[in-house]
Amino acid sequence: MKILRSFIISMALVSCLTAAAQKELNTVYRVGVGELIYTPPTEGSKTASLIKDVAEVLLSGQTTKQQPQYAEAVRASLMNGLSKVILFRPSDGAIYQTDLSDGTPSFFVDGTIANISIVSRNETKKDSKGNSHTDTSYRSNLSVTVNLKNPADGSVIDSRTFTLSDSDLYWMASGEKAMTNALERLTSKVADYYNRKFPLHASIIEKGESKKNKQKDVYIDLGADDGAYKGQQFDVLTVKTIAGKKTRTVIGRLKIEEVEGDEISLCKVTKGSDKIKAALDEGENLMVVSR
């Protein structure tokens, strides 16, 4: 009886330690967003700029113009992207030393806009009657460097340049639509990047349904309180210690089928169902990390 009680207590301690470690990995950060300074490409003299523009039109049939009036819209797009990062709580403005006294983990964001332009092109076509008409289409180019800083000392923790060019965007019917397309894509890129850099961590807490040697679904200990949502995807990794160093190997993938509570979600195994089942049956140490 004593042995059984000791085993139950030790398992409870392990569970508490795992939950505490996971909570530390899933730290929620307060993020203050400062300025994005617009630093357009140096154009040189007006004469040189005019010659360059003429040459560009002759060679490519396209004209590129910087659009400084959209600088605030670029910043708003960045803010929107940061608001979609599950572990970030962005706010407008600086974080001061007095703000840090409450102990909330914090970042400060600033950066530069190196390119904010609209490209236009003219295409002349003939209709069925042989009459010529010219269509103009537009596409935007953006280049924004975002610095993630420690507000306590101003040191840069991460610096990332988000560039949107030909391969990212579509030709649109107006310059305004082209810029809107670019800003929406920037929001998406920012959210994707920081969600990957600061992923959610979870544990498999229940096996769920299995069939033969394959695991069909599992339950993880993330739910509504953690910002988990239906369709969210995770990698499943084995964690081993070799020669005193931890190694991680991706063995499969999960997708949330249903958020069933504040701290629990049902996930469908979408990849590596046989490896996940084998690892669970063998009691291997597994980690679940958002993609």
KATA-V896121 format. One record per residue. N is the residue number from 0. RES is the residue in one small letter. SS is DSSP state (helix for helix, strand for strand, loop for the rest). Layout:
n:N res:RES ss:SS
n:N res:RES ss:SS
This chain:
n:0 res:m ss:loop
n:1 res:k ss:helix
n:2 res:i ss:helix
n:3 res:l ss:helix
n:4 res:r ss:helix
n:5 res:s ss:helix
n:6 res:f ss:helix
n:7 res:i ss:helix
n:8 res:i ss:helix
n:9 res:s ss:helix
n:10 res:m ss:helix
n:11 res:a ss:helix
n:12 res:l ss:helix
n:13 res:v ss:helix
n:14 res:s ss:helix
n:15 res:c ss:helix
n:16 res:l ss:helix
n:17 res:t ss:helix
n:18 res:a ss:helix
n:19 res:a ss:helix
n:20 res:a ss:helix
n:21 res:q ss:helix
n:22 res:k ss:helix
n:23 res:e ss:helix
n:24 res:l ss:helix
n:25 res:n ss:loop
n:26 res:t ss:loop
n:27 res:v ss:loop
n:28 res:y ss:strand
n:29 res:r ss:strand
n:30 res:v ss:strand
n:31 res:g ss:strand
n:32 res:v ss:strand
n:33 res:g ss:strand
n:34 res:e ss:strand
n:35 res:l ss:strand
n:36 res:i ss:strand
n:37 res:y ss:strand
n:38 res:t ss:loop
n:39 res:p ss:loop
n:40 res:p ss:loop
n:41 res:t ss:loop
n:42 res:e ss:loop
n:43 res:g ss:loop
n:44 res:s ss:loop
n:45 res:k ss:helix
n:46 res:t ss:helix
n:47 res:a ss:helix
n:48 res:s ss:helix
n:49 res:l ss:helix
n:50 res:i ss:helix
n:51 res:k ss:helix
n:52 res:d ss:helix
n:53 res:v ss:helix
n:54 res:a ss:helix
n:55 res:e ss:helix
n:56 res:v ss:helix
n:57 res:l ss:helix
n:58 res:l ss:helix
n:59 res:s ss:helix
n:60 res:g ss:loop
n:61 res:q ss:strand
n:62 res:t ss:strand
n:63 res:t ss:strand
n:64 res:k ss:strand
n:65 res:q ss:strand
n:66 res:q ss:loop
n:67 res:p ss:helix
n:68 res:q ss:helix
n:69 res:y ss:helix
n:70 res:a ss:helix
n:71 res:e ss:helix
n:72 res:a ss:helix
n:73 res:v ss:helix
n:74 res:r ss:helix
n:75 res:a ss:helix
n:76 res:s ss:helix
n:77 res:l ss:helix
n:78 res:m ss:helix
n:79 res:n ss:helix
n:80 res:g ss:helix
n:81 res:l ss:helix
n:82 res:s ss:helix
n:83 res:k ss:loop
n:84 res:v ss:loop
n:85 res:i ss:loop
n:86 res:l ss:loop
n:87 res:f ss:strand
n:88 res:r ss:strand
n:89 res:p ss:strand
n:90 res:s ss:strand
n:91 res:d ss:strand
n:92 res:g ss:loop
n:93 res:a ss:loop
n:94 res:i ss:loop
n:95 res:y ss:loop
n:96 res:q ss:helix
n:97 res:t ss:helix
n:98 res:d ss:helix
n:99 res:l ss:helix
n:100 res:s ss:helix
n:101 res:d ss:helix
n:102 res:g ss:loop
n:103 res:t ss:loop
n:104 res:p ss:loop
n:105 res:s ss:strand
n:106 res:f ss:strand
n:107 res:f ss:strand
n:108 res:v ss:strand
n:109 res:d ss:strand
n:110 res:g ss:strand
n:111 res:t ss:strand
n:112 res:i ss:strand
n:113 res:a ss:strand
n:114 res:n ss:strand
n:115 res:i ss:strand
n:116 res:s ss:strand
n:117 res:i ss:strand
n:118 res:v ss:strand
n:119 res:s ss:strand
n:120 res:r ss:strand
n:121 res:n ss:strand
n:122 res:e ss:strand
n:123 res:t ss:strand
n:124 res:k ss:strand
n:125 res:k ss:strand
n:126 res:d ss:loop
n:127 res:s ss:loop
n:128 res:k ss:loop
n:129 res:g ss:loop
n:130 res:n ss:loop
n:131 res:s ss:strand
n:132 res:h ss:strand
n:133 res:t ss:strand
n:134 res:d ss:strand
n:135 res:t ss:strand
n:136 res:s ss:strand
n:137 res:y ss:strand
n:138 res:r ss:strand
n:139 res:s ss:strand
n:140 res:n ss:strand
n:141 res:l ss:strand
n:142 res:s ss:strand
n:143 res:v ss:strand
n:144 res:t ss:strand
n:145 res:v ss:strand
n:146 res:n ss:strand
n:147 res:l ss:strand
n:148 res:k ss:strand
n:149 res:n ss:loop
n:150 res:p ss:loop
n:151 res:a ss:loop
n:152 res:d ss:loop
n:153 res:g ss:loop
n:154 res:s ss:loop
n:155 res:v ss:strand
n:156 res:i ss:strand
n:157 res:d ss:strand
n:158 res:s ss:strand
n:159 res:r ss:strand
n:160 res:t ss:strand
n:161 res:f ss:strand
n:162 res:t ss:strand
n:163 res:l ss:strand
n:164 res:s ss:loop
n:165 res:d ss:loop
n:166 res:s ss:loop
n:167 res:d ss:loop
n:168 res:l ss:loop
n:169 res:y ss:loop
n:170 res:w ss:loop
n:171 res:m ss:strand
n:172 res:a ss:loop
n:173 res:s ss:loop
n:174 res:g ss:helix
n:175 res:e ss:helix
n:176 res:k ss:helix
n:177 res:a ss:helix
n:178 res:m ss:helix
n:179 res:t ss:helix
n:180 res:n ss:helix
n:181 res:a ss:helix
n:182 res:l ss:helix
n:183 res:e ss:helix
n:184 res:r ss:helix
n:185 res:l ss:helix
n:186 res:t ss:helix
n:187 res:s ss:helix
n:188 res:k ss:helix
n:189 res:v ss:helix
n:190 res:a ss:helix
n:191 res:d ss:helix
n:192 res:y ss:helix
n:193 res:y ss:helix
n:194 res:n ss:helix
n:195 res:r ss:helix
n:196 res:k ss:helix
n:197 res:f ss:loop
n:198 res:p ss:loop
n:199 res:l ss:loop
n:200 res:h ss:strand
n:201 res:a ss:strand
n:202 res:s ss:loop
n:203 res:i ss:strand
n:204 res:i ss:strand
n:205 res:e ss:strand
n:206 res:k ss:loop
n:207 res:g ss:loop
n:208 res:e ss:loop
n:209 res:s ss:strand
n:210 res:k ss:strand
n:211 res:k ss:loop
n:212 res:n ss:loop
n:213 res:k ss:strand
n:214 res:q ss:strand
n:215 res:k ss:loop
n:216 res:d ss:strand
n:217 res:v ss:strand
n:218 res:y ss:strand
n:219 res:i ss:strand
n:220 res:d ss:loop
n:221 res:l ss:loop
n:222 res:g ss:loop
n:223 res:a ss:helix
n:224 res:d ss:helix
n:225 res:d ss:helix
n:226 res:g ss:loop
n:227 res:a ss:loop
n:228 res:y ss:loop
n:229 res:k ss:loop
n:230 res:g ss:loop
n:231 res:q ss:loop
n:232 res:q ss:strand
n:233 res:f ss:strand
n:234 res:d ss:strand
n:235 res:v ss:strand
n:236 res:l ss:strand
n:237 res:t ss:strand
n:238 res:v ss:strand
n:239 res:k ss:strand
n:240 res:t ss:strand
n:241 res:i ss:strand
n:242 res:a ss:loop
n:243 res:g ss:loop
n:244 res:k ss:strand
n:245 res:k ss:strand
n:246 res:t ss:strand
n:247 res:r ss:strand
n:248 res:t ss:strand
n:249 res:v ss:strand
n:250 res:i ss:strand
n:251 res:g ss:strand
n:252 res:r ss:strand
n:253 res:l ss:strand
n:254 res:k ss:strand
n:255 res:i ss:strand
n:256 res:e ss:strand
n:257 res:e ss:strand
n:258 res:v ss:strand
n:259 res:e ss:loop
n:260 res:g ss:loop
n:261 res:d ss:loop
n:262 res:e ss:loop
n:263 res:i ss:loop
n:264 res:s ss:strand
n:265 res:l ss:strand
n:266 res:c ss:strand
n:267 res:k ss:strand
n:268 res:v ss:strand
n:269 res:t ss:strand
n:270 res:k ss:strand
n:271 res:g ss:loop
n:272 res:s ss:helix
n:273 res:d ss:helix
n:274 res:k ss:helix
n:275 res:i ss:helix
n:276 res:k ss:helix
n:277 res:a ss:helix
n:278 res:a ss:helix
n:279 res:l ss:helix
n:280 res:d ss:helix
n:281 res:e ss:loop
n:282 res:g ss:loop
n:283 res:e ss:loop
n:284 res:n ss:loop
n:285 res:l ss:strand
n:286 res:m ss:strand
n:287 res:v ss:strand
n:288 res:v ss:strand
n:289 res:s ss:strand
n:290 res:r ss:loop
